[in-house]
């Protein structure tokens, strides 16, 4: 008789009732199923199932809606719960943001309290069994699990930590609710980017003993679904790709300004530069106007704005078209998927010195400053363009190596599943 697999309870914000998380968690689930008896607890506000669920997975859907009376009673309990004393004390410290922080904290607490009741009422988790509770976001779902099992030796509570559940500036009140309480009880916090892990330790390490040892890096990564592009047929065309939401933070306009500074004499053996951008956003129309202004009088520079394109269409494009360079000029990032995808298809990269981008550029491109000028971006593009064939091939190979070593989703999810099995003591 086969030995029963240990239990793993996966708390998701919307999956499988929404598509926001599916591209990240879907590749991980088959590997979890090899090592665990998996139950998904979805916190989705929607009840429309949008993803197929493996028949081996038990699925619970927590409905966040609740009667007004229940919400009021939960809110009152916030002010008398001993766990909330420190929280409320810290909320009051900033007079300007006090009201906003109080509402952030109250809504967080209310959702956690109702989710905690849902788990208990349905008898979903047996506290006497060895298990892992794995929250995909370090948020109220984690709080609920910790308030139930934070001191239970049988159950390990862990959480991934991404962006909105990590950085204070992601909240209107400029503060993450209940982090000190959760940090003191959680078994492991899993970061998808080294920059985020360091930020978190710097932010909370002095206030929570042993926090650094709980903070681990397990990146997500991307899969390479299509073959690498074949050899270029025409070396006279130099193709640049970029992929980002067109917003103030992403600074895609810097690429247009940089290309506008390039003169025909600087191209060398290249006859034409082609820039392809994937993505739209609030600054999309101004970007198009800027490109017209800066580039339309330069017949040796072509550009094409592809708009909002599905990820698989972008990577298929990389596979079918020889891309010489990927450029990102973002002011703020986590561990950008757009750069990981470029690496997977062996594309050299120019990127800003922010977040985890420095871990993605090592012999495969140029790391530019955190706040580059258009001149710095132009000079970097010209330097890559002027590279000899041997150097270019080396950069392409190195990009693929960096993806395979650090951002290969299949490898990363496999390592992570093995770590979880070791954590549960099997």
Phi, psi and omega in degrees: 000131180292141177289137181295141178285147176294157184273142173226126180251114186258117180263119182243147178292320180220329183303137004263022182264018179191165186259356185300324184257350192299321182293336180272317187271332184304317179291339183278328188299315180302325180286326175294322181293336177291333188243351186218156165273108192260133171238132177255131173248109184262135180259020187296141175281346178262150176248015178270114181286118184248356180229143175290141180244128178306137184296343178282348185267132171274138185235129174238138179244114179274121179271113184289342181294143181207154177300150181301321181299317180296318179297320179295317180295320177296321179296320179295322181294336177303322186279350179243351180288125180304327180299330185273355184299311180295319179303310182294324179296318180289325178301321184283349185292329180258107186295322182290322184258007187304312183295315180297316180295324179296316179294319175305312184291318181296312180298319178300311182297317181296316178298318180295318182295319179290323178293322177299316178297321179299315180298315182292314184299321182270000179055041188288320185243124178273113183293349180270351181262145173291132182197168172241132169257116187245104178269128184286342177229142181275073188222209188294335175296321177294317179303313181300315180296319181291324179291336177270318192233010184297338179244020180261119182292338181285331189246123176267127177252122181229163178211143165283159179222124190248270183222297181295337178262014185235305188270134181301323184292350176285351180249145181300326179275005178058037182199140177271122181294143168059020181295321182297318178297312183293320180300327183286339186248334188292149181277316178212145172243125187253121182258146180265353180215141180295324178301317179294320179298315180295319178302314184295316180295318177296324184285321188238351189302321182289341185258353182224110183297133177077011184297320184303320180293340179274342187268112185239152178257117170225099183292159177276294179092180179228158176262150173260106187269343184235159180291157175296148179294144179288182182294144179298138178270336185226106181281356182278348178251126179251116186255126178249134175243148170218153183212111182191154169295135183275095182219172180300322183291326184279339173053043178296336179301333179299327180292315178299317180295319180297314179296327179294341180272348183281129176264160182298325181295337183277353186283341181065233182282348179284133181264332185212139173254132179240125180247126178240124179243132176254128178124150174229193181156188186297335181256021184293312181297315175300326178295316179297321178294319179297317180298320177299315182295317187272333193241340186294338178267011179244094183296344180271003175235122176250153176215152179215126177260113187276346181075199182284115185234140179297145183308319182293333176288325179293311182291329174296323177297317178299324182288325187265344184234132180291114178256125183273335187200140171248134182235130170232133181240026185297144178274341184208138183209176167247262174232082195302123179297325182300321179287320178301319179295320177297317178300317183301332181256021171065039182256127174301153189229137164248127182211157181283155182279066179227150175049231184265007179300322177302334178281353183255352182237108181206089182080009182234019181163209183225128173269115180263172186293165182300322180235076187285154171274162174303326179296320179294319178296315178301312182299323180292318178298315180296325180295316177294318181299327184274357181294144177286171187298321180297314179296320179297314180296323179296318179295319179297315179298318182294322177301313180297321179297316181297319176299312184294326181282322191238337189231020176279110187303317182299314179295315183296317180292325178295315178299319183292318178298321178294320177300317180296321180295320177294324181296324181280353174091024178252000000 
